[in-house]
């Protein structure tokens, strides 16, 4: 095992939606080049916490975040931080595939274009190809890059969204239930992909499927009613949970 | 065992089916009624307005005698312009009389004055303008197509009969009988009248010469002002309110006010325009710029509301996607949200413009109802407007204006249909699925 480096450190994070205290005292260290799964029953705050990690919650006016979240030791809620720059470093894939109603090529090229990552058309072509290959989509779409991204199947659309997210060379990839709208075959493809992405990125995935968490992740965090109940090695969480609530959830008694 | 067959309807089901049949019948008759009303409207306007596009003309040779028109013989423009339309009118009457005599058409005991009355007074002015524009015509004999008088024209459009002519001091049965003979001889013709679309308005006594030229130009200039001002202002206001503004008491208040402003009677905007643009800012009356500004004020809320609805209809997942790859708020709006909302925005825009095009009341208050004979050279010159011209003509006494007003309505409807067609076309073109 190489030395485990902490990529994101959350320290006593609180999230409020108006009066509603959605996340309570969450401390978690997310490691580099590791897949971390967030599991828990619906409404437990796992997606909310995920969205704190790239400040997507900023778009919700009533949402207030307290406590500290650092990326490589830098506080991402520091007033000097521009969330736009943060989001280029911390990419996100959403629950429902949401390609832009543009061509496949433009979907992937959008991020590099707005961040000015490439200097020539050839370089951009290269980035698009590399990203699509990383998302295991290149072979299926290489002949129709100008076709609309919305014309792809659900699984292909989700992989296109992953390609779009990795095209900006993020350091962390956040995935909010990326397989919930996909069929089992597409799910298997995306899961395989997540395992490959681990080589280059730190991946955080929110999932409702415990089997999925067990299959793809090395670390698992169990959330319940806004609290982080237990965080540890995935094998340990699933075989030998320390907290009785975790055990109840993974054996299907709460949720 | 219920024991009841599926084939036997129970009372409740029968009652439900009856209720549904009743509702369908009501719905169908409502549609039928609406369609009938529409057909009635179109048929009545088209039958009343179509004659405005056809006009009665008398074509005959006119000798432009130099001793009458250019006494000095040196074609001095100042001297030429001293010759009034009365002289030209006499010249035309004489030429018509001569033509009738030359063709051997029986004219009865008509006097020179009676021949003159068969021609529109406008014809003399037209001939005079021709000569002033080209003095070299003096001394030549030209074939001139003169407008027939409104009553002669009305005879061929069913407004005037031999019986009514006997009671009318403006026309006599003898003139009508002569007109019939002239028609047989080919001197009098009824043809398409481009002047209806190009000529300026004419005075109360000359319905045959009244045209929509200035009204069309005026309406076009006002629409240009409305488009240039309300599209950017309306879209910018909508985008700001929908995407950037914080949600608080102030924005709620603004929202409620925009919704209310859309329902404010248009004449109120006319009073506002009169107070602000004419009395305070000192802009000229009857000018397309003022009309355009007033209509812009009126149109803005009607554009902001559909634009905001179109922006709201863009799925939030697209915004998330753009923000998620690190686009700024502005990039998200301009690269993704606005293009997707475009069909809705354009439709709202064109419907707003169409409403503005048909608006009459506010224009009456800022003086667009004035009688304008000269084509406007720009946004600050007096002009008329299509709907105001309709209003104007319906208030005139001569029955000839009924047909003119209906014809103007046809032109207005044609513009509205054209604009709606453009809206549908743009909608189809920009519509994308997500």
Contacts between the chains, C-beta under 8 A, distances in Angstrom:
chain1	res1	chain2	res2	distance
A	54	B	324	7.4
A	56	B	320	7.0
A	56	B	323	6.6
A	56	B	324	6.9
A	59	B	319	7.5
A	59	B	320	8.0
A	59	B	323	6.5
A	61	B	246	6.7
A	61	B	247	6.0
A	84	B	326	5.4
A	84	B	327	7.2
A	84	B	328	4.9
A	85	B	326	7.1
A	86	B	326	7.9
A	87	B	323	6.5
A	87	B	324	6.3
A	87	B	325	7.0
A	87	B	326	4.1
A	88	B	325	7.4
A	88	B	326	3.6
A	91	B	324	6.8
A	91	B	325	6.8
A	92	B	320	7.8
A	92	B	324	3.9
A	93	B	324	7.8
A	94	B	317	6.5
A	94	B	320	5.8
A	94	B	321	6.9
A	94	B	324	6.9
A	96	B	317	5.9
A	98	B	315	7.7
A	98	B	317	3.9
A	98	B	318	6.3
A	98	B	320	6.6
A	98	B	321	4.3
A	99	B	321	7.4
A	100	B	318	6.7
A	100	B	321	6.4
A	100	B	322	7.5
A	100	B	336	6.1
A	101	B	318	7.8
A	101	B	340	6.6
A	101	B	432	4.7
A	101	B	433	6.9
A	101	B	434	4.7
A	110	B	322	7.8
A	110	B	325	6.2
A	110	B	327	7.6
A	110	B	335	7.6
A	111	B	325	4.0
A	111	B	326	6.4
A	114	B	325	7.6
A	114	B	326	7.0
A	114	B	327	5.6
A	114	B	331	5.8
A	114	B	335	7.8
A	115	B	326	6.2
A	150	B	433	6.3
A	150	B	434	5.9
A	161	B	321	7.2
A	164	B	321	7.7
A	164	B	325	6.0
A	165	B	324	7.0
A	165	B	325	6.6
A	167	B	325	7.7
A	168	B	325	5.9
A	168	B	326	6.1
